[in-house]
Amino acid sequence: MKNTDVIGLAVDYLNKKLNTNLSTSYYTHIKRWRDWWEGYVEEVHSYKEMGIDGAPRKRKLYRMGMAKRLCEDWAALIMNEKTTLTLEHDGSSLFLQGEDGTGGALGDNNFWSEANELTEKAFALGTGAFVARAEGAKVDVNGRVIPNADCKVGIEYVDALHIIPLSVKKSHITECAFVSTYTEKGKECCYLETHTKDENGVYHIENECFLIEGMQLKKRELPEGVAEKINTGGNIPWFAIIYPNVANNIRDNNGLGMSVFANAEDNLLAVDIAYNNFVKDFKLGGKKVFYNKAMLQTNSDGKTITPDDLSQQLFQQVGDGLDFDAKQMVQEFNPSLRVAENKDGMQAQLDYLSFKCGMGTHRYQFENGGVKTATEYSGERQELVQHASKHMIPLEAALKGLCAAILHIGKVFCGADVDPEALVTVDFEDGFIIDENTLREQWRQDVREGLRAAWEYRVRFCGETREEA
């Protein structure tokens, strides 16, 4: 069953259970964005050509797949291996990310790699979510927590086709459900995880499993070890939403975000049309040689043979030998490949696309034979820098929210010595704004002026842990 169908079943179920009026219309847009991200949209990338026999044949455009490349680049810019988290509370930092920043709960869940992938999907589909879980948690019959040292923190990385906002306040999703599918013994099943708040603002989580039969959900038992209800005991949500920081101009969006290329689909298609024309010119641009019928021979099977098909082609008898004109016998035709015109057309469409997606007009350049330095990047591509800074705002909030959720689980469910209210500082990679040497000198100046501690410099540039520095 398709994700959009499962979303529809889950939404119908929640509408009846919670007496809500959720709509599924917005997921049609998300599905189309997913098709663009995957590289093939049926209604725009296929066409029909009339064959030599008069019958139509389905063809596909040659494609650049720029939707995925755009989202890859945005994810690489704002969520990469140089994004760092700093916590004031040592015990919380150790629990969250280990001694060297690569361990702890985040390391156990392969966080930085998965977070980069989720960011790419969020920019493609409009929304993504980090969902924290207390794996192995023990609760009583009322869902109240029983501290357990064996409890571990898990993190799920959920894309927009599996997110169902329930309550939205000031464009912020405050209650949410997450749906996923799995197969068990050949039967298709659905898992639904609902996060809601009570009158005191305390979050409660309900887990449900269903068997999908036809277009119906039939409830079944939860897997062993999964609690039906969990009272989190706090007002910290166990989910954090990420999205491109652009105002959503599509109605009935349910509080979900919008793809970074949502308003640039025509530009994506224009790039593919230009690329298709470029490739077709090469495909159709092979040398053509035309023979006069007098140059052709017929073998014993009645098959026509050109002079070049014979092993001895030096001597060829034509007609009665009178008024022979070689130009009339063989004509060569070399179609124009139009390389320069095609390159210019491609470059123009890439510039328009880059501009529409917030990366400036010269993000993708192929004719210069070199890459500009980061210093030139800052001066010439301020639009990219400004949009990157804007996209970092919800991402920073999501990372801080996820850290708070993990630390809350660690304290309440795992009995760890952590502080859920510990101050978290998120530092994003800014090498796309200024180069590494310039950044080092800037940090040195900050240390000299007392704006930063020397140990911070050593952690950032010398590869030392906080304790070593």
N, C-alpha and C positions, 0 to 999 in steps of 0.2 A: 504494500500500500504506500502511496506517495505521502510525503511529509504534510503537504497541504491538506490531504484527506484526513490524516490523523489529527491535525490541528482542528479541523472542523468538528470531528467527533468529540474531542476534548472540550472545545468551546461549548458545544451543545450540552454536554454533561455538566459543565460548570454553571452554565446559565440556569439549568433546572435546579441544581444543588444549592447555589448561592443566591438565587433569584436576581441574577444580573442580566444585562442586556449587551453582552459582548458581540462584536461583529468579526467576521472572517474576511471581509472584502479586502483589507489591506495586505493580506498574505499573497494576493494575486500579484501585487507589485513586487513583493519580496521574491517570489518565484521567478519573475522575469529578470530581476537583478541577478539572481543566482545563475540563470541561463547565460547572461552576459559574462559573468565572472568565469563560468565554465568554458566559454568561448564559442557557443553556438546557440543562436536564437532562431528557431524554426521559421518564424514568419518573416524575418528579414535576411537571413543568410541562405535561403534556398530560392531557386528560381527554375523556370523551365525553358529549355531550348528545343527547337524543332530539328529533328534528325534528318539525315539525307533520305530516309524512307518516309518522311512526312509525319512520323510519330513523335510526340513530345517526350523529352527526357528530363528528369529531375537533376539539377546541378547544384553545387554548393559554392558560395563565394570563397575565395582564398581570404584568410583572415589573419589579422595581426594579434588578436587576443589582448588588446590594450586595457580592457577593464581589469583583468587580473594584474597586469603589470602596474597599473595605477595604485591598486590596493596594496600590492607588495611593497611598492616604494613608500607609501604613507606609513605602513607598519614598520618598515626598516628605519624610517626617520624618527618616529616618536616612541617606538617600543622595541628596543634592541638590547644587545648584551651589555651596553654601557649605562642602561637605566639602573639606578641604584636606590635603595631604601635605607634610611638612617633612622634608628630609634634611640631615644634618650635612655630608655630602660634596658640595661644590659641583658637581664634575664629574658625579656620579651624579644630582643634582637636575636638571642641565641635560639630561642624556641622557633622563631619565625624563619630565620635564614642561616642558622649555624654560625660557626666561628669565622668562616671565610666568605660568607654571603651567598654560598651555593648549596648549603645544606638546609637543615631544619624542615619545617612543614612545606615551605616552598620548594626546596630541593626534592623532597619525597614525591612531589606532584609534578616534577619536571616543568616548573612554573614558567620560567622565562621563555623557553621554546614554545610552549603551549600558548602563552600570552601573546607572543608575536603572531602566531597563527590565528588566534581569536581576533586580534586587532585587524588583521587583513580581512577576515570574514565580516567583521563589524562594519568596516568601511565599504565592503561590497554589498552586504544585505541590510545595512542601516543600523543594526543593533547586535550586541553580544552581551553575554553575562558570565561573570565568575560566580559560581555557587559553592559555598563552603558546606562541608558535611562533617558530622561527628561519627566516624566509622567505628563500630563496636561500642557505641554509646549504650548505657543502661538507663532505663527509665522505669518508673512504677506504672501502675494501671492508669493513673491520671496523666501520664506523660511527663511527670516531674523528674528531673535529672537525679541520677545516682552517680556521684563521682567515681571514675574508673581510670586507673593508671594505664590500662591497656588500650584506652580509647585513642584513636589517631585522627588527625585532620585530613580530610580529603577535599579535593577541589575539582569541580566539573566545569568544563568550558563549553558554553551553550550558545548556538547561533540563533538568529532571529526566527527561523522556522520552527523553533522549539520553545519560544517564549510567549507567554500569554499574560499581558499586564492586566491586573484586576482593579487596582486603584492608582490614580495618577494625581499628584498635587503639584501645581506650578511646574509642569513638564517633567516632574520627578516621579518615577515609578516607586510607590511605597508598598504595594502588595502585588504578588506575582505568582504565577504557576509555570512550571517547566514540564514539558512532555517529551518523552523519548520512546522509541520502539526497539524491540529486540525479538529474537526468535528462539523458541524453546521447543525442542523435539518436533521441529517442523511447523510449529504453530506460531502465528504472529501475535505478539503481545505488546501492551502499552503500559508505560510507567508514568504516573502523574504525581508531581511533588508540588504542594500548594503552601505558600507562605502568606499568612494573614496576621493581622494584629487584633488584640482584644481591646476592650474599652479603656484599658490602662496603658495602651501602647506597647504591650509585651507581644513579641512574635511567637506564633505557634506554627508548627510544620506538620502537615498531614501527608502521609505516603499512601498511594493506592496503586494497585496493579489490575490490569484488565486483559482479557482475552479478546482479540478482534475477530469477530465473526460477521462476515458481510460488511454492513455499514453500521454495526452496533458494537458497543463496549460491554462486555460481560465481566463483572468483578470477580477476581480470583484472589487467592491467598498471597500475601507478601512473601518474598524470599526470606529464608531463615536469617535472623540477625538484624532485620530491618524493622524498626519500631513504627507502629501505625501512626502514633501521634507523639510529637515532641514539644514540650513547653521549653522554649529557649531560655526563659528566665530573665530576659532583658529586652531593651528596645533597639538593639543593634540588629539590622537585617543581615541574614546570612547570604545575601546575594548583592552583587555590585554590577551595575549596568554601564556598558561603554557604548559609544556611538560617535559618529562624526559630528562635530560641533557646528551644524548648519541648521537653520530654521526649516522645519518641515512644512512645505507648501502643498502637501497632499492631504485632503480631508479624510476624516475617519481613520486616523492612524493609530488609535488606541494607546497613544503615548510612546509608540515605537519610533526609532530614528529613521533617517533617510539615507540611502546610499550616496556616497560621495560623487557618483556619476549619474545620479537620478535625473538631473536636468541636462545631461550631456549625452543621451542615447543617440541623438541625431549625429553628434560629433563622432561617437564610436563607430557608427555605421559609415560615416563619410571616410574615416580612416580605412575601414575595410574595403570600401568601394575603390578608393585610390590604390590600395595595395593589390586588390584583385585585378585592376586594370594594368598595373605594373607587371604582374606575373603573366597575365594573358598576353601582353605584348611580347614577352619572351617566348611563351609557349607557341604563339602563332607566328613568331618572327624567324623561323628557320628558313634556310635557303630553298627556293623553289626553282626547279629546272624544267622547262617545257620543250618537248621534242615535236618536230614535225612528224606526221604520220609516216612519211617516207623513211624515217630513221628506225622505225619499229619493225620487229620480225615476229613471226609466230612459230611456236614449236609444234611438235607432233601432236600435243594434247590440245592445241588451239589457244595456248596461253600467250599473251603478248609479252615480248621481251624487249627491254631497252638496250642500247649498245653497252651500257655500263654493266649489264648483267652477264655479258659474254666474257669468257676467259681471254679471248683475243679481240681487243677493241681498237687496235691501231688502225686497221683498214676496214672501211665500211663502204659498201656499194649502195649508191642512191640513184634511183631513176636511170636515165640513159646517159648520164654523165654530162649533159649540156646545161649551161646557165646555172651552175652550182653556186649558191650563196650561203655560206656557213651561218650567217646571221639569221637566215630564214629557217635553218634546220634546227638550231638550238638557241633558246632564249633563257637567260638567267635573270632571276628576280630576287632581290634581297630586301625584305620588308624593313621599314624603319622601326627600331626598338624604342625610340623616343625616351631614352634613359634620362636625359636632363629634365624634360618636361614632367616625366613621372616622379622624379625625385623632388622637384619643386612642388608638385601637387601633394605628394605625401608629406613633405615638411610643413606645408601650410596647414593641412588638416591636423597634424600632430600638435602644431602650435595652438590651434583653436581648442583642441581637446584639453591640452595642458592648462590653458587659461580658464576654461570652464570648470575644471576640477581643482582650482586653487593653487596650482603649481607654477604660475607665471606663464609667460609665452615661449620660453626657450628651454624648458626642462629636457626635452628630447631632441638632441641635435646629432646629425649623422655626417654632415659635410665638412666639419672643421678639422677632423683628424686629431682631436685632442680634447682633454677634459679641463675645464676651468678650475682654478684653485678655489678653496673655501672662502678666501678673502674676496675674490671677485664675485663669488656666489652671494655673499652678504650684500655687497653693494648693488649688484645687478638684479637680484632676485628677491627683493624685499617682500613681494607678494607671497612667495612660498614661506618665508620666515614668519610673516604675520599669521598665515593660516595654520602653520604648524603650531605656533604658540597658542592659537585659539583651540585647536584640537586637543592640546595637552590638558586643557582645563577639566573636561569631564573624565579624562583618563586618570589624571592625578586624584580626583575625588574618588573614583572607583578603586584605585589601588589602596588609598587610605581606608576606604570602607571595608575592603576585603581583609586588610591587616587587622582592623578592629574586630571583624567577625572571627578570624582565626584565633586571635588572642582571647576572645570571649570563650570560644570552645575550649581552648587550652586551660583557662582558669576554672571554668565552671564544670566542664565535662571530664577533663583529663587531670585536674588537680595540679597543674603546673604553676610555677612561680612566675607569673606574667601579669602585666597590667594592660587591660583592654583599652585604657584611656591614655596609654603612652603616646607621646608626640611622635608622629611619623613624618619624615621629610623625604620627598621624592625628587631626585635629581635626574633630569632627562639628558640624553646625549645632545650636545649642541655643536658637534663637529661640522654639521652642515651649515652652521652660521659663521663660525670662525674656525680656523685651522688649529691643529693640536699645539703647535709651537706658540701661537698667539694666546691660546687658552692657558698654557702653562705659565707664560709671563704674566698674564692677568691674575692668576692665582697667587703667584709669587708676590705681586704688588699688594694683593689683599692681605697676605701674611705680614708683609712689612708694615702695613698700615694698621695691623691689629684687627682687621675685619674677619679673618679666618685664623684658626689655629694651625700650627705647623703640621700636626698629626693628620689633619684633614687633607693637606696637600700630599702627604706620603701615602695615604690610603687611595687617593684619587689617581696618582700618577706613578707610584712606585710599587704597586701591587702588594702592599702590606695590609695585614688585618688591622682593625682598630686597636686591638691590644698591643700588637707589635709596634705600631706607630706611636 
